[in-house]
Amino acid sequence: MTAAVALWQQVTEHGFTLALVSHRLPFWFLVFALFLPRIALIVAWMQGVLVPFHLEGLVPLIVAIIVPRALILYLIYLDQGLSLWFVIHLVVALLVWVGGGGSYSRRRRRDD
């Protein structure tokens, strides 16, 4: 029991938490962005959710178009730091990026 408490204290000291909290990013955005990140970013932008993050200029727009999951990871990190939501989105992003290349190479082999 004391080892678990010591481990928990060590984890919380470094800023990582296992709680599913949302500070400035709404819960609907965190869930919706897992499945449709571009649409979630558009809806959040239209509702003014992204205003506190001061995303101005062309760079955030280009990142939102090309790699929206990276922008969502950045927003979650700004809002919560390294949290469980950040880890969930990071795992989903890695699965999508790794899995996307496999379907392209399979499709290409059939055409040859």
TIVO-2410 file (N, C-alpha, C; in nm, 3 decimals):
# residues 112
REC num residu      c1      c2      c3 atome chaine
REC   1      M   0.082  -0.119   0.000     N      A
REC   1      M   0.000   0.000   0.000    CA      A
REC   1      M   0.087   0.125   0.000     C      A
REC   2      T   0.192   0.126   0.077     N      A
REC   2      T   0.277   0.244   0.084    CA      A
REC   2      T   0.352   0.264  -0.047     C      A
REC   3      A   0.384   0.157  -0.117     N      A
REC   3      A   0.452   0.171  -0.246    CA      A
REC   3      A   0.359   0.239  -0.347     C      A
REC   4      A   0.231   0.205  -0.345     N      A
REC   4      A   0.135   0.266  -0.436    CA      A
REC   4      A   0.118   0.415  -0.404     C      A
REC   5      V   0.115   0.449  -0.278     N      A
REC   5      V   0.103   0.590  -0.238    CA      A
REC   5      V   0.227   0.667  -0.280     C      A
REC   6      A   0.343   0.607  -0.261     N      A
REC   6      A   0.469   0.673  -0.300    CA      A
REC   6      A   0.474   0.692  -0.451     C      A
REC   7      L   0.429   0.593  -0.526     N      A
REC   7      L   0.426   0.604  -0.672    CA      A
REC   7      L   0.329   0.713  -0.715     C      A
REC   8      W   0.212   0.719  -0.651     N      A
REC   8      W   0.113   0.822  -0.684    CA      A
REC   8      W   0.168   0.962  -0.656     C      A
REC   9      Q   0.239   0.978  -0.543     N      A
REC   9      Q   0.297   1.108  -0.511    CA      A
REC   9      Q   0.405   1.145  -0.613     C      A
REC  10      Q   0.482   1.047  -0.657     N      A
REC  10      Q   0.586   1.073  -0.756    CA      A
REC  10      Q   0.524   1.113  -0.889     C      A
REC  11      V   0.416   1.049  -0.927     N      A
REC  11      V   0.349   1.082  -1.054    CA      A
REC  11      V   0.291   1.222  -1.048     C      A
REC  12      T   0.227   1.259  -0.938     N      A
REC  12      T   0.166   1.391  -0.929    CA      A
REC  12      T   0.270   1.502  -0.915     C      A
REC  13      E   0.388   1.472  -0.866     N      A
REC  13      E   0.493   1.572  -0.855    CA      A
REC  13      E   0.543   1.615  -0.992     C      A
REC  14      H   0.543   1.527  -1.088     N      A
REC  14      H   0.594   1.557  -1.222    CA      A
REC  14      H   0.488   1.615  -1.313     C      A
REC  15      G   0.368   1.637  -1.265     N      A
REC  15      G   0.267   1.705  -1.343    CA      A
REC  15      G   0.174   1.614  -1.421     C      A
REC  16      F   0.191   1.485  -1.418     N      A
REC  16      F   0.102   1.393  -1.490    CA      A
REC  16      F  -0.010   1.351  -1.397     C      A
REC  17      T  -0.132   1.360  -1.447     N      A
REC  17      T  -0.246   1.323  -1.365    CA      A
REC  17      T  -0.335   1.227  -1.443     C      A
REC  18      L  -0.401   1.138  -1.373     N      A
REC  18      L  -0.488   1.041  -1.437    CA      A
REC  18      L  -0.634   1.086  -1.439     C      A
REC  19      A  -0.662   1.205  -1.397     N      A
REC  19      A  -0.800   1.254  -1.394    CA      A
REC  19      A  -0.839   1.307  -1.532     C      A
REC  20      L  -0.964   1.283  -1.571     N      A
REC  20      L  -1.016   1.333  -1.698    CA      A
REC  20      L  -1.076   1.471  -1.677     C      A
REC  21      V  -0.989   1.570  -1.661     N      A
REC  21      V  -1.036   1.706  -1.635    CA      A
REC  21      V  -1.036   1.786  -1.764     C      A
REC  22      S  -1.116   1.889  -1.766     N      A
REC  22      S  -1.110   1.984  -1.876    CA      A
REC  22      S  -1.114   2.124  -1.816     C      A
REC  23      H  -1.020   2.206  -1.853     N      A
REC  23      H  -1.010   2.340  -1.797    CA      A
REC  23      H  -1.082   2.438  -1.889     C      A
REC  24      R  -1.016   2.485  -1.991     N      A
REC  24      R  -1.077   2.577  -2.085    CA      A
REC  24      R  -1.134   2.505  -2.206     C      A
REC  25      L  -1.082   2.388  -2.239     N      A
REC  25      L  -1.137   2.310  -2.350    CA      A
REC  25      L  -1.259   2.233  -2.301     C      A
REC  26      P  -1.371   2.246  -2.369     N      A
REC  26      P  -1.491   2.175  -2.324    CA      A
REC  26      P  -1.480   2.025  -2.347     C      A
REC  27      F  -1.557   1.952  -2.270     N      A
REC  27      F  -1.557   1.805  -2.278    CA      A
REC  27      F  -1.596   1.758  -2.417     C      A
REC  28      W  -1.697   1.822  -2.479     N      A
REC  28      W  -1.742   1.779  -2.612    CA      A
REC  28      W  -1.628   1.790  -2.712     C      A
REC  29      F  -1.544   1.892  -2.699     N      A
REC  29      F  -1.432   1.909  -2.791    CA      A
REC  29      F  -1.331   1.797  -2.774     C      A
REC  30      L  -1.299   1.763  -2.650     N      A
REC  30      L  -1.200   1.658  -2.624    CA      A
REC  30      L  -1.245   1.522  -2.678     C      A
REC  31      V  -1.374   1.494  -2.669     N      A
REC  31      V  -1.424   1.366  -2.719    CA      A
REC  31      V  -1.441   1.369  -2.871     C      A
REC  32      F  -1.502   1.476  -2.921     N      A
REC  32      F  -1.530   1.488  -3.064    CA      A
REC  32      F  -1.401   1.493  -3.146     C      A
REC  33      A  -1.296   1.553  -3.091     N      A
REC  33      A  -1.169   1.565  -3.161    CA      A
REC  33      A  -1.098   1.430  -3.178     C      A
REC  34      L  -1.136   1.332  -3.099     N      A
REC  34      L  -1.078   1.198  -3.118    CA      A
REC  34      L  -1.120   1.137  -3.250     C      A
REC  35      F  -1.241   1.167  -3.295     N      A
REC  35      F  -1.296   1.102  -3.413    CA      A
REC  35      F  -1.291   1.191  -3.538     C      A
REC  36      L  -1.323   1.318  -3.524     N      A
REC  36      L  -1.324   1.411  -3.637    CA      A
REC  36      L  -1.252   1.540  -3.597     C      A
REC  37      P  -1.120   1.540  -3.603     N      A
REC  37      P  -1.045   1.654  -3.550    CA      A
REC  37      P  -1.067   1.785  -3.628     C      A
REC  38      R  -1.074   1.779  -3.760     N      A
REC  38      R  -1.092   1.902  -3.837    CA      A
REC  38      R  -1.227   1.966  -3.809     C      A
REC  39      I  -1.331   1.885  -3.804     N      A
REC  39      I  -1.465   1.937  -3.777    CA      A
REC  39      I  -1.472   1.991  -3.635     C      A
REC  40      A  -1.410   1.923  -3.541     N      A
REC  40      A  -1.408   1.971  -3.402    CA      A
REC  40      A  -1.338   2.106  -3.392     C      A
REC  41      L  -1.228   2.124  -3.466     N      A
REC  41      L  -1.158   2.252  -3.465    CA      A
REC  41      L  -1.243   2.362  -3.527     C      A
REC  42      I  -1.314   2.331  -3.635     N      A
REC  42      I  -1.400   2.431  -3.699    CA      A
REC  42      I  -1.512   2.474  -3.606     C      A
REC  43      V  -1.579   2.376  -3.544     N      A
REC  43      V  -1.690   2.408  -3.453    CA      A
REC  43      V  -1.639   2.486  -3.332     C      A
REC  44      A  -1.525   2.446  -3.277     N      A
REC  44      A  -1.469   2.517  -3.162    CA      A
REC  44      A  -1.430   2.659  -3.200     C      A
REC  45      W  -1.377   2.678  -3.321     N      A
REC  45      W  -1.340   2.812  -3.366    CA      A
REC  45      W  -1.465   2.898  -3.383     C      A
REC  46      M  -1.572   2.840  -3.438     N      A
REC  46      M  -1.696   2.916  -3.459    CA      A
REC  46      M  -1.762   2.953  -3.325     C      A
REC  47      Q  -1.747   2.869  -3.224     N      A
REC  47      Q  -1.806   2.898  -3.093    CA      A
REC  47      Q  -1.717   2.986  -3.007     C      A
REC  48      G  -1.597   3.011  -3.049     N      A
REC  48      G  -1.506   3.096  -2.972    CA      A
REC  48      G  -1.432   3.024  -2.862     C      A
REC  49      V  -1.429   2.891  -2.867     N      A
REC  49      V  -1.360   2.813  -2.765    CA      A
REC  49      V  -1.209   2.834  -2.771     C      A
REC  50      L  -1.158   2.861  -2.890     N      A
REC  50      L  -1.013   2.871  -2.909    CA      A
REC  50      L  -0.960   3.011  -2.884     C      A
REC  51      V  -1.045   3.106  -2.851     N      A
REC  51      V  -1.002   3.244  -2.827    CA      A
REC  51      V  -0.899   3.255  -2.714     C      A
REC  52      P  -0.916   3.186  -2.600     N      A
REC  52      P  -0.815   3.201  -2.492    CA      A
REC  52      P  -0.676   3.151  -2.529     C      A
REC  53      F  -0.663   3.076  -2.638     N      A
REC  53      F  -0.533   3.020  -2.675    CA      A
REC  53      F  -0.455   3.111  -2.769     C      A
REC  54      H  -0.516   3.222  -2.812     N      A
REC  54      H  -0.450   3.323  -2.895    CA      A
REC  54      H  -0.387   3.261  -3.020     C      A
REC  55      L  -0.465   3.181  -3.091     N      A
REC  55      L  -0.417   3.122  -3.216    CA      A
REC  55      L  -0.441   3.223  -3.328     C      A
REC  56      E  -0.338   3.295  -3.363     N      A
REC  56      E  -0.349   3.400  -3.463    CA      A
REC  56      E  -0.245   3.378  -3.571     C      A
REC  57      G  -0.275   3.424  -3.691     N      A
REC  57      G  -0.181   3.415  -3.801    CA      A
REC  57      G  -0.209   3.296  -3.889     C      A
REC  58      L  -0.116   3.273  -3.981     N      A
REC  58      L  -0.133   3.165  -4.079    CA      A
REC  58      L  -0.085   3.029  -4.029     C      A
REC  59      V   0.010   3.028  -3.937     N      A
REC  59      V   0.067   2.901  -3.893    CA      A
REC  59      V  -0.038   2.810  -3.828     C      A
REC  60      P  -0.120   2.857  -3.733     N      A
REC  60      P  -0.222   2.768  -3.678    CA      A
REC  60      P  -0.324   2.721  -3.782     C      A
REC  61      L  -0.356   2.807  -3.879     N      A
REC  61      L  -0.449   2.768  -3.984    CA      A
REC  61      L  -0.390   2.658  -4.072     C      A
REC  62      I  -0.264   2.672  -4.108     N      A
REC  62      I  -0.198   2.571  -4.191    CA      A
REC  62      I  -0.185   2.439  -4.115     C      A
REC  63      V  -0.148   2.447  -3.988     N      A
REC  63      V  -0.137   2.325  -3.907    CA      A
REC  63      V  -0.273   2.259  -3.891     C      A
REC  64      A  -0.379   2.339  -3.873     N      A
REC  64      A  -0.514   2.283  -3.858    CA      A
REC  64      A  -0.558   2.212  -3.985     C      A
REC  65      I  -0.514   2.259  -4.100     N      A
REC  65      I  -0.552   2.195  -4.227    CA      A
REC  65      I  -0.468   2.071  -4.253     C      A
REC  66      I  -0.338   2.079  -4.231     N      A
REC  66      I  -0.248   1.969  -4.267    CA      A
REC  66      I  -0.244   1.860  -4.160     C      A
REC  67      V  -0.218   1.896  -4.036     N      A
REC  67      V  -0.208   1.799  -3.926    CA      A
REC  67      V  -0.292   1.847  -3.807     C      A
REC  68      P  -0.424   1.833  -3.815     N      A
REC  68      P  -0.509   1.885  -3.707    CA      A
REC  68      P  -0.486   1.816  -3.574     C      A
REC  69      R  -0.447   1.691  -3.577     N      A
REC  69      R  -0.424   1.620  -3.450    CA      A
REC  69      R  -0.305   1.679  -3.375     C      A
REC  70      A  -0.206   1.727  -3.446     N      A
REC  70      A  -0.093   1.792  -3.380    CA      A
REC  70      A  -0.138   1.923  -3.313     C      A
REC  71      L  -0.224   1.997  -3.378     N      A
REC  71      L  -0.276   2.120  -3.318    CA      A
REC  71      L  -0.361   2.090  -3.196     C      A
REC  72      I  -0.439   1.984  -3.202     N      A
REC  72      I  -0.521   1.945  -3.087    CA      A
REC  72      I  -0.432   1.901  -2.970     C      A
REC  73      L  -0.327   1.827  -2.999     N      A
REC  73      L  -0.233   1.790  -2.893    CA      A
REC  73      L  -0.169   1.915  -2.832     C      A
REC  74      Y  -0.136   2.012  -2.913     N      A
REC  74      Y  -0.078   2.137  -2.863    CA      A
REC  74      Y  -0.179   2.211  -2.776     C      A
REC  75      L  -0.305   2.216  -2.818     N      A
REC  75      L  -0.408   2.284  -2.739    CA      A
REC  75      L  -0.429   2.216  -2.604     C      A
REC  76      I  -0.433   2.083  -2.606     N      A
REC  76      I  -0.452   2.009  -2.481    CA      A
REC  76      I  -0.332   2.031  -2.389     C      A
REC  77      Y  -0.212   2.032  -2.446     N      A
REC  77      Y  -0.093   2.056  -2.364    CA      A
REC  77      Y  -0.096   2.196  -2.303     C      A
REC  78      L  -0.137   2.295  -2.382     N      A
REC  78      L  -0.147   2.431  -2.327    CA      A
REC  78      L  -0.250   2.440  -2.217     C      A
REC  79      D  -0.361   2.368  -2.232     N      A
REC  79      D  -0.470   2.376  -2.137    CA      A
REC  79      D  -0.444   2.295  -2.010     C      A
REC  80      Q  -0.394   2.173  -2.026     N      A
REC  80      Q  -0.386   2.081  -1.912    CA      A
REC  80      Q  -0.247   2.029  -1.883     C      A
REC  81      G  -0.154   2.048  -1.972     N      A
REC  81      G  -0.022   1.988  -1.954    CA      A
REC  81      G  -0.028   1.841  -1.995     C      A
REC  82      L   0.055   1.760  -1.935     N      A
REC  82      L   0.053   1.617  -1.964    CA      A
REC  82      L  -0.054   1.551  -1.878     C      A
REC  83      S  -0.170   1.532  -1.938     N      A
REC  83      S  -0.283   1.475  -1.867    CA      A
REC  83      S  -0.326   1.347  -1.937     C      A
REC  84      L  -0.427   1.284  -1.883     N      A
REC  84      L  -0.479   1.163  -1.945    CA      A
REC  84      L  -0.539   1.194  -2.082     C      A
REC  85      W  -0.604   1.309  -2.097     N      A
REC  85      W  -0.657   1.348  -2.228    CA      A
REC  85      W  -0.544   1.361  -2.330     C      A
REC  86      F  -0.431   1.417  -2.289     N      A
REC  86      F  -0.317   1.430  -2.379    CA      A
REC  86      F  -0.267   1.292  -2.423     C      A
REC  87      V  -0.257   1.200  -2.330     N      A
REC  87      V  -0.209   1.065  -2.362    CA      A
REC  87      V  -0.308   0.994  -2.455     C      A
REC  88      I  -0.438   1.006  -2.428     N      A
REC  88      I  -0.539   0.943  -2.514    CA      A
REC  88      I  -0.529   0.997  -2.656     C      A
REC  89      H  -0.521   1.129  -2.671     N      A
REC  89      H  -0.511   1.189  -2.804    CA      A
REC  89      H  -0.379   1.153  -2.871     C      A
REC  90      L  -0.271   1.143  -2.794     N      A
REC  90      L  -0.142   1.105  -2.851    CA      A
REC  90      L  -0.148   0.961  -2.904     C      A
REC  91      V  -0.208   0.870  -2.831     N      A
REC  91      V  -0.219   0.731  -2.875    CA      A
REC  91      V  -0.304   0.723  -3.002     C      A
REC  92      V  -0.417   0.794  -3.003     N      A
REC  92      V  -0.503   0.795  -3.122    CA      A
REC  92      V  -0.428   0.854  -3.241     C      A
REC  93      A  -0.355   0.962  -3.219     N      A
REC  93      A  -0.279   1.024  -3.328    CA      A
REC  93      A  -0.175   0.928  -3.383     C      A
REC  94      L  -0.103   0.860  -3.295     N      A
REC  94      L  -0.003   0.763  -3.341    CA      A
REC  94      L  -0.067   0.648  -3.418     C      A
REC  95      L  -0.181   0.599  -3.370     N      A
REC  95      L  -0.251   0.491  -3.441    CA      A
REC  95      L  -0.298   0.537  -3.578     C      A
REC  96      V  -0.348   0.658  -3.587     N      A
REC  96      V  -0.394   0.709  -3.716    CA      A
REC  96      V  -0.276   0.731  -3.810     C      A
REC  97      W  -0.166   0.791  -3.761     N      A
REC  97      W  -0.052   0.817  -3.847    CA      A
REC  97      W   0.016   0.688  -3.892     C      A
REC  98      V   0.027   0.590  -3.805     N      A
REC  98      V   0.090   0.463  -3.842    CA      A
REC  98      V  -0.003   0.381  -3.932     C      A
REC  99      G  -0.130   0.379  -3.900     N      A
REC  99      G  -0.226   0.301  -3.978    CA      A
REC  99      G  -0.256   0.360  -4.114     C      A
REC 100      G  -0.246   0.492  -4.128     N      A
REC 100      G  -0.275   0.557  -4.255    CA      A
REC 100      G  -0.176   0.520  -4.364     C      A
REC 101      G  -0.051   0.504  -4.330     N      A
REC 101      G   0.050   0.468  -4.429    CA      A
REC 101      G   0.034   0.326  -4.479     C      A
REC 102      G  -0.016   0.237  -4.396     N      A
REC 102      G  -0.037   0.098  -4.437    CA      A
REC 102      G  -0.146   0.084  -4.540     C      A
REC 103      S  -0.253   0.159  -4.526     N      A
REC 103      S  -0.361   0.149  -4.624    CA      A
REC 103      S  -0.318   0.207  -4.758     C      A
REC 104      Y  -0.235   0.310  -4.758     N      A
REC 104      Y  -0.187   0.367  -4.882    CA      A
REC 104      Y  -0.096   0.269  -4.955     C      A
REC 105      S  -0.004   0.204  -4.884     N      A
REC 105      S   0.087   0.111  -4.950    CA      A
REC 105      S   0.013  -0.012  -4.999     C      A
REC 106      R  -0.090  -0.059  -4.928     N      A
REC 106      R  -0.171  -0.172  -4.974    CA      A
REC 106      R  -0.244  -0.135  -5.103     C      A
REC 107      R  -0.300  -0.018  -5.107     N      A
REC 107      R  -0.374   0.027  -5.224    CA      A
REC 107      R  -0.280   0.041  -5.344     C      A
REC 108      R  -0.160   0.085  -5.318     N      A
REC 108      R  -0.063   0.106  -5.426    CA      A
REC 108      R  -0.018  -0.028  -5.484     C      A
REC 109      R  -0.002  -0.131  -5.401     N      A
REC 109      R   0.041  -0.261  -5.452    CA      A
REC 109      R  -0.065  -0.324  -5.540     C      A
REC 110      R  -0.190  -0.302  -5.511     N      A
REC 110      R  -0.297  -0.358  -5.596    CA      A
REC 110      R  -0.298  -0.296  -5.734     C      A
REC 111      D  -0.262  -0.168  -5.743     N      A
REC 111      D  -0.263  -0.100  -5.871    CA      A
REC 111      D  -0.149  -0.147  -5.961     C      A
REC 112      D  -0.040  -0.196  -5.905     N      A
REC 112      D   0.076  -0.237  -5.985    CA      A
REC 112      D   0.053  -0.365  -6.060     C      A
***
